[in-house]
Amino acid sequence: MPLCCGRSVQQDVSEPSASRRTGGRVSPVGSQKELTSDTLTSTTLDSSTLDDGEDNLSVRHTQLHVRARSEHPRYPRRVQVLDAHVPWSSSIEGYRPTDFVAKSVLENDCTVKEGGWADPAEPDREAIARRGSYEHEKRRLPVRFDELGRPLNPVGRTGMCNRGGLGKWGPNHAADPIVTRRCPDKPGTPLEVVVIKRRDTGEWAIPGGMVDAGELVSMTLRREFEEEAGNVPESERERFEDLAGRLFTEANGHEVYRGYVDDPRNTDNAWMETTAFHFHCTADLAVQLPLRAGDDAHNVTWLDVDDAEPRYAALYASHKDWVDRVACELRLRKGHSPKAVAAPAEATPPAPQGRRKPQRSMLGLGRLRIGSPKAARPATTGYGASPPPSPPPSEPASPTASPPPSLPPSPPSPPPSLLPPPPPP
């Protein structure tokens, strides 16, 4: 059954887009373990030849791949894609996704404009391999390309091809800080999270943004928080930066999620990936930290982590899933079972029995630079300096808590003279 039934899609937007439309054929590239320039040998295959491992990747993500098929106020209308048609392995006749690339992306081509943040118009497979993909590395799957040499979204079809408003072909890396506190001014000190109101969609979201080429992810987390939630007057700047420095420490941050983001800006050939880290405010810091919206936000506020709060229930992209996970972890650490917020379904396969997946600390992120699928040179300052990884943060323990009891000392061995004589031969 044809997906779009030959219906033409109106593109009444101010930004130009190409009229070319393409099908959904796939070419797998590279080995399943490393994405390097040495593995970029392309062969075009029909989608029916994809193996079960590649198919399962799309199937597992179908329930998360919802907003990537939704409308965006700065995009033309997408072709509708049903759940069953999301995986690339599903055969669809007449799939003609809307082809769109924003004018701002074309104007910032890094090969034309000095300091441009966008890839050139034609995808460079070696550059995509050097950049790396959190999602493909996590799944140990190769990046696949269509017959035009464009990388394919690892989750599946979105109803739109080309790059949309994203600058990079393939993965576009971001960093999202999840900053929480216990509100001291409300009964029960409920958990709250810092959110901003986005200017492009009007939705509430976690503050965050793109990781610049060669930039440490740990630095992006703090920079984006200060730019979007800490636009304080110059007279308060020094105090705010001191408070932010106390918040964004290696000991206080732990990774919540790394991988694909179900984002309305995604297309078949460009998609968002992020590293989300959690930072919890101490009681005094929760009161002192001032919030003021920056240029990319209409507003900023502390928001109750509660499904009964409409703004929280409708957080942008996959942001609610990550905050739900943080809320559940904090409740479990305090010995309470999660009630108001249910734990989100884990997108990654469960770890084998008897093994526990370790949490990432800020130490590893301090050494991670975007532009290479592996860690770059060690940092000498910031989160990647010499201190060893610290355990993930927890809420302050009760001051009356007693230390765990120590084991009693072992009784001393009797002297040789008191030992029983050996049995006669």
TORKOL-4160 file (C-alpha; in steps of 0.2 Angstrom, whole numbers, padded with zeros to 4 digits, m for minus):
425
<pt num="1" X="0000" Y="0000" Z="0000"/>
<pt num="2" X="0008" Y="0017" Z="m0005"/>
<pt num="3" X="0011" Y="0028" Z="0010"/>
<pt num="4" X="0007" Y="0045" Z="0003"/>
<pt num="5" X="m0005" Y="0039" Z="m0011"/>
<pt num="6" X="0003" Y="0051" Z="m0023"/>
<pt num="7" X="m0002" Y="0066" Z="m0013"/>
<pt num="8" X="0008" Y="0082" Z="m0016"/>
<pt num="9" X="0014" Y="0091" Z="m0001"/>
<pt num="10" X="0013" Y="0110" Z="0000"/>
<pt num="11" X="0029" Y="0119" Z="0006"/>
<pt num="12" X="0023" Y="0137" Z="0009"/>
<pt num="13" X="0038" Y="0142" Z="0020"/>
<pt num="14" X="0050" Y="0157" Z="0018"/>
<pt num="15" X="0066" Y="0146" Z="0017"/>
<pt num="16" X="0070" Y="0137" Z="0001"/>
<pt num="17" X="0069" Y="0118" Z="m0001"/>
<pt num="18" X="0073" Y="0107" Z="m0016"/>
<pt num="19" X="0060" Y="0098" Z="m0026"/>
<pt num="20" X="0069" Y="0082" Z="m0027"/>
<pt num="21" X="0061" Y="0067" Z="m0019"/>
<pt num="22" X="0069" Y="0050" Z="m0016"/>
<pt num="23" X="0064" Y="0032" Z="m0011"/>
<pt num="24" X="0070" Y="0022" Z="0004"/>
<pt num="25" X="0084" Y="0011" Z="m0002"/>
<pt num="26" X="0098" Y="0008" Z="0009"/>
<pt num="27" X="0117" Y="0005" Z="0008"/>
<pt num="28" X="0126" Y="m0002" Z="0023"/>
<pt num="29" X="0143" Y="0005" Z="0027"/>
<pt num="30" X="0158" Y="0000" Z="0038"/>
<pt num="31" X="0160" Y="m0013" Z="0051"/>
<pt num="32" X="0149" Y="m0016" Z="0066"/>
<pt num="33" X="0162" Y="m0011" Z="0078"/>
<pt num="34" X="0171" Y="0005" Z="0072"/>
<pt num="35" X="0166" Y="0019" Z="0061"/>
<pt num="36" X="0182" Y="0025" Z="0052"/>
<pt num="37" X="0187" Y="0031" Z="0035"/>
<pt num="38" X="0195" Y="0013" Z="0032"/>
<pt num="39" X="0178" Y="0005" Z="0033"/>
<pt num="40" X="0169" Y="0016" Z="0021"/>
<pt num="41" X="0166" Y="0004" Z="0007"/>
<pt num="42" X="0148" Y="0007" Z="0000"/>
<pt num="43" X="0136" Y="m0006" Z="m0007"/>
<pt num="44" X="0118" Y="m0002" Z="m0012"/>
<pt num="45" X="0106" Y="m0015" Z="m0006"/>
<pt num="46" X="0087" Y="m0016" Z="m0006"/>
<pt num="47" X="0079" Y="m0014" Z="0011"/>
<pt num="48" X="0073" Y="m0032" Z="0011"/>
<pt num="49" X="0091" Y="m0038" Z="0013"/>
<pt num="50" X="0093" Y="m0029" Z="0030"/>
<pt num="51" X="0097" Y="m0042" Z="0044"/>
<pt num="52" X="0087" Y="m0044" Z="0060"/>
<pt num="53" X="0100" Y="m0034" Z="0070"/>
<pt num="54" X="0097" Y="m0018" Z="0060"/>
<pt num="55" X="0078" Y="m0021" Z="0059"/>
<pt num="56" X="0077" Y="m0023" Z="0078"/>
<pt num="57" X="0085" Y="m0006" Z="0081"/>
<pt num="58" X="0071" Y="0002" Z="0072"/>
<pt num="59" X="0058" Y="m0009" Z="0080"/>
<pt num="60" X="0064" Y="m0005" Z="0098"/>
<pt num="61" X="0064" Y="0013" Z="0095"/>
<pt num="62" X="0047" Y="0015" Z="0086"/>
<pt num="63" X="0038" Y="0019" Z="0102"/>
<pt num="64" X="0051" Y="0034" Z="0105"/>
<pt num="65" X="0051" Y="0039" Z="0086"/>
<pt num="66" X="0035" Y="0050" Z="0088"/>
<pt num="67" X="0040" Y="0068" Z="0089"/>
<pt num="68" X="0052" Y="0065" Z="0074"/>
<pt num="69" X="0037" Y="0062" Z="0064"/>
<pt num="70" X="0028" Y="0077" Z="0071"/>
<pt num="71" X="0026" Y="0095" Z="0064"/>
<pt num="72" X="0038" Y="0109" Z="0067"/>
<pt num="73" X="0033" Y="0127" Z="0066"/>
<pt num="74" X="0048" Y="0131" Z="0055"/>
<pt num="75" X="0047" Y="0116" Z="0044"/>
<pt num="76" X="0035" Y="0112" Z="0029"/>
<pt num="77" X="0023" Y="0098" Z="0031"/>
<pt num="78" X="0030" Y="0080" Z="0032"/>
<pt num="79" X="0023" Y="0065" Z="0023"/>
<pt num="80" X="0014" Y="0055" Z="0036"/>
<pt num="81" X="0023" Y="0039" Z="0041"/>
<pt num="82" X="0013" Y="0025" Z="0051"/>
<pt num="83" X="0021" Y="0016" Z="0065"/>
<pt num="84" X="0023" Y="0000" Z="0054"/>
<pt num="85" X="0032" Y="0010" Z="0041"/>
<pt num="86" X="0045" Y="0018" Z="0052"/>
<pt num="87" X="0058" Y="0004" Z="0051"/>
<pt num="88" X="0069" Y="0004" Z="0035"/>
<pt num="89" X="0067" Y="m0014" Z="0033"/>
<pt num="90" X="0048" Y="m0012" Z="0030"/>
<pt num="91" X="0045" Y="m0012" Z="0011"/>
<pt num="92" X="0035" Y="0004" Z="0005"/>
<pt num="93" X="0030" Y="0008" Z="m0012"/>
<pt num="94" X="0030" Y="0027" Z="m0017"/>
<pt num="95" X="0038" Y="0033" Z="m0001"/>
<pt num="96" X="0042" Y="0051" Z="m0006"/>
<pt num="97" X="0048" Y="0061" Z="0009"/>
<pt num="98" X="0047" Y="0080" Z="0009"/>
<pt num="99" X="0064" Y="0087" Z="0004"/>
<pt num="100" X="0069" Y="0102" Z="0015"/>
<pt num="101" X="0084" Y="0111" Z="0020"/>
<pt num="102" X="0083" Y="0128" Z="0029"/>
<pt num="103" X="0091" Y="0143" Z="0021"/>
<pt num="104" X="0101" Y="0147" Z="0037"/>
<pt num="105" X="0109" Y="0130" Z="0035"/>
<pt num="106" X="0114" Y="0133" Z="0017"/>
<pt num="107" X="0121" Y="0150" Z="0022"/>
<pt num="108" X="0132" Y="0143" Z="0035"/>
<pt num="109" X="0141" Y="0130" Z="0024"/>
<pt num="110" X="0158" Y="0128" Z="0033"/>
<pt num="111" X="0167" Y="0126" Z="0016"/>
<pt num="112" X="0160" Y="0143" Z="0010"/>
<pt num="113" X="0158" Y="0154" Z="0025"/>
<pt num="114" X="0172" Y="0156" Z="0038"/>
<pt num="115" X="0166" Y="0150" Z="0054"/>
<pt num="116" X="0151" Y="0142" Z="0047"/>
<pt num="117" X="0143" Y="0128" Z="0058"/>
<pt num="118" X="0135" Y="0118" Z="0044"/>
<pt num="119" X="0141" Y="0104" Z="0033"/>
<pt num="120" X="0143" Y="0106" Z="0014"/>
<pt num="121" X="0128" Y="0103" Z="0003"/>
<pt num="122" X="0135" Y="0086" Z="m0002"/>
<pt num="123" X="0138" Y="0073" Z="0013"/>
<pt num="124" X="0156" Y="0068" Z="0017"/>
<pt num="125" X="0156" Y="0050" Z="0023"/>
<pt num="126" X="0173" Y="0052" Z="0030"/>
<pt num="127" X="0168" Y="0067" Z="0040"/>
<pt num="128" X="0153" Y="0058" Z="0047"/>
<pt num="129" X="0163" Y="0044" Z="0052"/>
<pt num="130" X="0176" Y="0055" Z="0061"/>
<pt num="131" X="0161" Y="0064" Z="0070"/>
<pt num="132" X="0155" Y="0047" Z="0077"/>
<pt num="133" X="0137" Y="0042" Z="0082"/>
<pt num="134" X="0132" Y="0039" Z="0100"/>
<pt num="135" X="0118" Y="0028" Z="0094"/>
<pt num="136" X="0127" Y="0018" Z="0082"/>
<pt num="137" X="0142" Y="0015" Z="0094"/>
<pt num="138" X="0129" Y="0010" Z="0107"/>
<pt num="139" X="0121" Y="m0003" Z="0096"/>
<pt num="140" X="0137" Y="m0008" Z="0087"/>
<pt num="141" X="0129" Y="m0005" Z="0071"/>
<pt num="142" X="0136" Y="0003" Z="0055"/>
<pt num="143" X="0130" Y="0020" Z="0048"/>
<pt num="144" X="0120" Y="0016" Z="0033"/>
<pt num="145" X="0118" Y="0027" Z="0018"/>
<pt num="146" X="0105" Y="0029" Z="0004"/>
<pt num="147" X="0109" Y="0028" Z="m0015"/>
<pt num="148" X="0112" Y="0047" Z="m0015"/>
<pt num="149" X="0126" Y="0045" Z="m0001"/>
<pt num="150" X="0116" Y="0052" Z="0013"/>
<pt num="151" X="0116" Y="0044" Z="0030"/>
<pt num="152" X="0100" Y="0036" Z="0036"/>
<pt num="153" X="0092" Y="0040" Z="0052"/>
<pt num="154" X="0096" Y="0025" Z="0064"/>
<pt num="155" X="0078" Y="0023" Z="0070"/>
<pt num="156" X="0069" Y="0024" Z="0053"/>
<pt num="157" X="0058" Y="0035" Z="0042"/>
<pt num="158" X="0052" Y="0053" Z="0048"/>
<pt num="159" X="0043" Y="0059" Z="0032"/>
<pt num="160" X="0056" Y="0072" Z="0028"/>
<pt num="161" X="0073" Y="0070" Z="0020"/>
<pt num="162" X="0089" Y="0081" Z="0018"/>
<pt num="163" X="0094" Y="0091" Z="0034"/>
<pt num="164" X="0079" Y="0102" Z="0039"/>
<pt num="165" X="0086" Y="0115" Z="0051"/>
<pt num="166" X="0100" Y="0104" Z="0057"/>
<pt num="167" X="0118" Y="0109" Z="0051"/>
<pt num="168" X="0126" Y="0092" Z="0051"/>
<pt num="169" X="0122" Y="0077" Z="0040"/>
<pt num="170" X="0119" Y="0062" Z="0051"/>
<pt num="171" X="0121" Y="0065" Z="0070"/>
<pt num="172" X="0120" Y="0082" Z="0077"/>
<pt num="173" X="0128" Y="0082" Z="0095"/>
<pt num="174" X="0120" Y="0091" Z="0109"/>
<pt num="175" X="0123" Y="0092" Z="0128"/>
<pt num="176" X="0108" Y="0094" Z="0140"/>
<pt num="177" X="0111" Y="0098" Z="0159"/>
<pt num="178" X="0096" Y="0092" Z="0170"/>
<pt num="179" X="0097" Y="0103" Z="0186"/>
<pt num="180" X="0086" Y="0099" Z="0200"/>
<pt num="181" X="0082" Y="0104" Z="0218"/>
<pt num="182" X="0071" Y="0101" Z="0232"/>
<pt num="183" X="0060" Y="0117" Z="0233"/>
<pt num="184" X="0062" Y="0124" Z="0251"/>
<pt num="185" X="0046" Y="0136" Z="0249"/>
<pt num="186" X="0033" Y="0122" Z="0246"/>
<pt num="187" X="0026" Y="0109" Z="0258"/>
<pt num="188" X="0035" Y="0093" Z="0257"/>
<pt num="189" X="0049" Y="0101" Z="0247"/>
<pt num="190" X="0044" Y="0093" Z="0230"/>
<pt num="191" X="0057" Y="0090" Z="0217"/>
<pt num="192" X="0059" Y="0103" Z="0204"/>
<pt num="193" X="0069" Y="0105" Z="0188"/>
<pt num="194" X="0076" Y="0120" Z="0178"/>
<pt num="195" X="0067" Y="0122" Z="0162"/>
<pt num="196" X="0066" Y="0136" Z="0148"/>
<pt num="197" X="0053" Y="0141" Z="0136"/>
<pt num="198" X="0060" Y="0138" Z="0118"/>
<pt num="199" X="0058" Y="0152" Z="0106"/>
<pt num="200" X="0056" Y="0141" Z="0090"/>
<pt num="201" X="0042" Y="0130" Z="0096"/>
<pt num="202" X="0036" Y="0138" Z="0112"/>
<pt num="203" X="0038" Y="0122" Z="0122"/>
<pt num="204" X="0046" Y="0120" Z="0139"/>
<pt num="205" X="0062" Y="0111" Z="0138"/>
<pt num="206" X="0079" Y="0107" Z="0147"/>
<pt num="207" X="0092" Y="0121" Z="0144"/>
<pt num="208" X="0105" Y="0114" Z="0132"/>
<pt num="209" X="0113" Y="0116" Z="0115"/>
<pt num="210" X="0125" Y="0110" Z="0102"/>
<pt num="211" X="0142" Y="0104" Z="0106"/>
<pt num="212" X="0155" Y="0114" Z="0096"/>
<pt num="213" X="0168" Y="0105" Z="0086"/>
<pt num="214" X="0183" Y="0101" Z="0097"/>
<pt num="215" X="0173" Y="0107" Z="0113"/>
<pt num="216" X="0173" Y="0096" Z="0129"/>
<pt num="217" X="0155" Y="0090" Z="0132"/>
<pt num="218" X="0157" Y="0095" Z="0151"/>
<pt num="219" X="0160" Y="0113" Z="0145"/>
<pt num="220" X="0145" Y="0113" Z="0134"/>
<pt num="221" X="0134" Y="0108" Z="0149"/>
<pt num="222" X="0139" Y="0123" Z="0159"/>
<pt num="223" X="0140" Y="0135" Z="0145"/>
<pt num="224" X="0122" Y="0131" Z="0138"/>
<pt num="225" X="0115" Y="0133" Z="0156"/>
<pt num="226" X="0123" Y="0150" Z="0159"/>
<pt num="227" X="0118" Y="0156" Z="0142"/>
<pt num="228" X="0100" Y="0150" Z="0142"/>
<pt num="229" X="0096" Y="0151" Z="0161"/>
<pt num="230" X="0109" Y="0163" Z="0168"/>
<pt num="231" X="0107" Y="0179" Z="0158"/>
<pt num="232" X="0109" Y="0189" Z="0174"/>
<pt num="233" X="0115" Y="0208" Z="0175"/>
<pt num="234" X="0133" Y="0211" Z="0174"/>
<pt num="235" X="0133" Y="0216" Z="0192"/>
<pt num="236" X="0127" Y="0199" Z="0197"/>
<pt num="237" X="0138" Y="0189" Z="0184"/>
<pt num="238" X="0153" Y="0185" Z="0196"/>
<pt num="239" X="0141" Y="0179" Z="0209"/>
<pt num="240" X="0131" Y="0168" Z="0197"/>
<pt num="241" X="0147" Y="0160" Z="0189"/>
<pt num="242" X="0153" Y="0156" Z="0207"/>
<pt num="243" X="0137" Y="0147" Z="0211"/>
<pt num="244" X="0137" Y="0138" Z="0194"/>
<pt num="245" X="0155" Y="0133" Z="0197"/>
<pt num="246" X="0149" Y="0125" Z="0214"/>
<pt num="247" X="0135" Y="0116" Z="0204"/>
<pt num="248" X="0144" Y="0110" Z="0189"/>
<pt num="249" X="0157" Y="0099" Z="0197"/>
<pt num="250" X="0163" Y="0082" Z="0193"/>
<pt num="251" X="0157" Y="0075" Z="0210"/>
<pt num="252" X="0140" Y="0082" Z="0207"/>
<pt num="253" X="0137" Y="0076" Z="0189"/>
<pt num="254" X="0132" Y="0059" Z="0182"/>
<pt num="255" X="0126" Y="0054" Z="0165"/>
<pt num="256" X="0108" Y="0050" Z="0163"/>
<pt num="257" X="0107" Y="0046" Z="0145"/>
<pt num="258" X="0117" Y="0046" Z="0129"/>
<pt num="259" X="0111" Y="0043" Z="0112"/>
<pt num="260" X="0097" Y="0047" Z="0099"/>
<pt num="261" X="0084" Y="0060" Z="0103"/>
<pt num="262" X="0066" Y="0060" Z="0097"/>
<pt num="263" X="0066" Y="0078" Z="0091"/>
<pt num="264" X="0054" Y="0086" Z="0079"/>
<pt num="265" X="0069" Y="0093" Z="0070"/>
<pt num="266" X="0075" Y="0076" Z="0064"/>
<pt num="267" X="0074" Y="0070" Z="0046"/>
<pt num="268" X="0078" Y="0054" Z="0037"/>
<pt num="269" X="0096" Y="0060" Z="0035"/>
<pt num="270" X="0100" Y="0071" Z="0050"/>
<pt num="271" X="0095" Y="0068" Z="0068"/>
<pt num="272" X="0099" Y="0074" Z="0086"/>
<pt num="273" X="0110" Y="0064" Z="0098"/>
<pt num="274" X="0114" Y="0071" Z="0115"/>
<pt num="275" X="0122" Y="0068" Z="0132"/>
<pt num="276" X="0111" Y="0072" Z="0147"/>
<pt num="277" X="0119" Y="0074" Z="0164"/>
<pt num="278" X="0111" Y="0077" Z="0181"/>
<pt num="279" X="0116" Y="0090" Z="0193"/>
<pt num="280" X="0107" Y="0092" Z="0210"/>
<pt num="281" X="0107" Y="0108" Z="0220"/>
<pt num="282" X="0112" Y="0107" Z="0238"/>
<pt num="283" X="0099" Y="0116" Z="0250"/>
<pt num="284" X="0109" Y="0132" Z="0251"/>
<pt num="285" X="0113" Y="0132" Z="0232"/>
<pt num="286" X="0094" Y="0129" Z="0228"/>
<pt num="287" X="0090" Y="0146" Z="0237"/>
<pt num="288" X="0104" Y="0156" Z="0230"/>
<pt num="289" X="0105" Y="0151" Z="0212"/>
<pt num="290" X="0096" Y="0165" Z="0202"/>
<pt num="291" X="0088" Y="0161" Z="0185"/>
<pt num="292" X="0085" Y="0173" Z="0170"/>
<pt num="293" X="0081" Y="0168" Z="0152"/>
<pt num="294" X="0094" Y="0171" Z="0139"/>
<pt num="295" X="0093" Y="0175" Z="0120"/>
<pt num="296" X="0087" Y="0157" Z="0115"/>
<pt num="297" X="0073" Y="0157" Z="0128"/>
<pt num="298" X="0057" Y="0166" Z="0131"/>
<pt num="299" X="0057" Y="0162" Z="0150"/>
<pt num="300" X="0065" Y="0151" Z="0163"/>
<pt num="301" X="0058" Y="0143" Z="0179"/>
<pt num="302" X="0059" Y="0130" Z="0192"/>
<pt num="303" X="0046" Y="0117" Z="0187"/>
<pt num="304" X="0038" Y="0103" Z="0198"/>
<pt num="305" X="0043" Y="0086" Z="0192"/>
<pt num="306" X="0025" Y="0080" Z="0192"/>
<pt num="307" X="0014" Y="0073" Z="0178"/>
<pt num="308" X="0000" Y="0084" Z="0185"/>
<pt num="309" X="0009" Y="0099" Z="0180"/>
<pt num="310" X="0004" Y="0102" Z="0161"/>
<pt num="311" X="0021" Y="0110" Z="0157"/>
<pt num="312" X="0031" Y="0096" Z="0163"/>
<pt num="313" X="0019" Y="0082" Z="0155"/>
<pt num="314" X="0022" Y="0091" Z="0138"/>
<pt num="315" X="0041" Y="0094" Z="0139"/>
<pt num="316" X="0050" Y="0095" Z="0123"/>
<pt num="317" X="0057" Y="0080" Z="0113"/>
<pt num="318" X="0063" Y="0066" Z="0125"/>
<pt num="319" X="0067" Y="0078" Z="0139"/>
<pt num="320" X="0053" Y="0071" Z="0151"/>
<pt num="321" X="0060" Y="0053" Z="0149"/>
<pt num="322" X="0076" Y="0059" Z="0156"/>
<pt num="323" X="0069" Y="0069" Z="0170"/>
<pt num="324" X="0058" Y="0054" Z="0175"/>
<pt num="325" X="0073" Y="0043" Z="0176"/>
<pt num="326" X="0082" Y="0056" Z="0188"/>
<pt num="327" X="0066" Y="0057" Z="0199"/>
<pt num="328" X="0065" Y="0038" Z="0200"/>
<pt num="329" X="0083" Y="0037" Z="0205"/>
<pt num="330" X="0082" Y="0050" Z="0218"/>
<pt num="331" X="0067" Y="0042" Z="0226"/>
<pt num="332" X="0075" Y="0025" Z="0226"/>
<pt num="333" X="0090" Y="0031" Z="0234"/>
<pt num="334" X="0079" Y="0038" Z="0248"/>
<pt num="335" X="0071" Y="0021" Z="0250"/>
<pt num="336" X="0054" Y="0027" Z="0243"/>
<pt num="337" X="0046" Y="0018" Z="0229"/>
<pt num="338" X="0042" Y="0030" Z="0214"/>
<pt num="339" X="0023" Y="0034" Z="0213"/>
<pt num="340" X="0020" Y="0051" Z="0204"/>
<pt num="341" X="0032" Y="0048" Z="0190"/>
<pt num="342" X="0034" Y="0031" Z="0182"/>
<pt num="343" X="0051" Y="0025" Z="0176"/>
<pt num="344" X="0053" Y="0027" Z="0157"/>
<pt num="345" X="0056" Y="0011" Z="0147"/>
<pt num="346" X="0074" Y="0008" Z="0144"/>
<pt num="347" X="0079" Y="0009" Z="0126"/>
<pt num="348" X="0095" Y="m0001" Z="0128"/>
<pt num="349" X="0095" Y="m0019" Z="0130"/>
<pt num="350" X="0096" Y="m0025" Z="0148"/>
<pt num="351" X="0113" Y="m0030" Z="0155"/>
<pt num="352" X="0116" Y="m0048" Z="0158"/>
<pt num="353" X="0112" Y="m0056" Z="0174"/>
<pt num="354" X="0125" Y="m0053" Z="0187"/>
<pt num="355" X="0132" Y="m0038" Z="0179"/>
<pt num="356" X="0127" Y="m0020" Z="0183"/>
<pt num="357" X="0129" Y="m0006" Z="0171"/>
<pt num="358" X="0141" Y="0007" Z="0178"/>
<pt num="359" X="0136" Y="0025" Z="0179"/>
<pt num="360" X="0147" Y="0037" Z="0169"/>
<pt num="361" X="0155" Y="0051" Z="0179"/>
<pt num="362" X="0160" Y="0068" Z="0173"/>
<pt num="363" X="0178" Y="0062" Z="0172"/>
<pt num="364" X="0175" Y="0053" Z="0155"/>
<pt num="365" X="0165" Y="0068" Z="0148"/>
<pt num="366" X="0179" Y="0080" Z="0152"/>
<pt num="367" X="0190" Y="0070" Z="0140"/>
<pt num="368" X="0177" Y="0068" Z="0126"/>
<pt num="369" X="0178" Y="0080" Z="0112"/>
<pt num="370" X="0166" Y="0080" Z="0097"/>
<pt num="371" X="0174" Y="0077" Z="0081"/>
<pt num="372" X="0181" Y="0059" Z="0084"/>
<pt num="373" X="0171" Y="0044" Z="0090"/>
<pt num="374" X="0185" Y="0041" Z="0103"/>
<pt num="375" X="0191" Y="0051" Z="0117"/>
<pt num="376" X="0204" Y="0065" Z="0113"/>
<pt num="377" X="0219" Y="0070" Z="0123"/>
<pt num="378" X="0216" Y="0071" Z="0142"/>
<pt num="379" X="0211" Y="0088" Z="0149"/>
<pt num="380" X="0222" Y="0097" Z="0162"/>
<pt num="381" X="0208" Y="0108" Z="0169"/>
<pt num="382" X="0189" Y="0107" Z="0171"/>
<pt num="383" X="0180" Y="0091" Z="0174"/>
<pt num="384" X="0193" Y="0080" Z="0165"/>
<pt num="385" X="0207" Y="0084" Z="0177"/>
<pt num="386" X="0216" Y="0071" Z="0187"/>
<pt num="387" X="0203" Y="0067" Z="0201"/>
<pt num="388" X="0196" Y="0050" Z="0201"/>
<pt num="389" X="0178" Y="0047" Z="0196"/>
<pt num="390" X="0166" Y="0051" Z="0210"/>
<pt num="391" X="0150" Y="0041" Z="0214"/>
<pt num="392" X="0134" Y="0049" Z="0207"/>
<pt num="393" X="0126" Y="0062" Z="0217"/>
<pt num="394" X="0112" Y="0059" Z="0229"/>
<pt num="395" X="0101" Y="0070" Z="0240"/>
<pt num="396" X="0109" Y="0075" Z="0256"/>
<pt num="397" X="0108" Y="0062" Z="0270"/>
<pt num="398" X="0100" Y="0065" Z="0287"/>
<pt num="399" X="0113" Y="0073" Z="0299"/>
<pt num="400" X="0107" Y="0060" Z="0312"/>
<pt num="401" X="0111" Y="0045" Z="0302"/>
<pt num="402" X="0123" Y="0033" Z="0311"/>
<pt num="403" X="0138" Y="0025" Z="0302"/>
<pt num="404" X="0136" Y="0007" Z="0297"/>
<pt num="405" X="0142" Y="m0005" Z="0311"/>
<pt num="406" X="0159" Y="m0012" Z="0310"/>
<pt num="407" X="0163" Y="m0031" Z="0310"/>
<pt num="408" X="0169" Y="m0037" Z="0327"/>
<pt num="409" X="0188" Y="m0042" Z="0327"/>
<pt num="410" X="0192" Y="m0060" Z="0325"/>
<pt num="411" X="0197" Y="m0069" Z="0341"/>
<pt num="412" X="0216" Y="m0072" Z="0343"/>
<pt num="413" X="0223" Y="m0089" Z="0339"/>
<pt num="414" X="0228" Y="m0099" Z="0355"/>
<pt num="415" X="0247" Y="m0101" Z="0358"/>
<pt num="416" X="0255" Y="m0117" Z="0352"/>
<pt num="417" X="0256" Y="m0124" Z="0370"/>
<pt num="418" X="0237" Y="m0124" Z="0371"/>
<pt num="419" X="0234" Y="m0133" Z="0355"/>
<pt num="420" X="0228" Y="m0152" Z="0357"/>
<pt num="421" X="0242" Y="m0165" Z="0354"/>
<pt num="422" X="0242" Y="m0173" Z="0337"/>
<pt num="423" X="0234" Y="m0191" Z="0337"/>
<pt num="424" X="0245" Y="m0206" Z="0339"/>
<pt num="425" X="0252" Y="m0214" Z="0324"/>
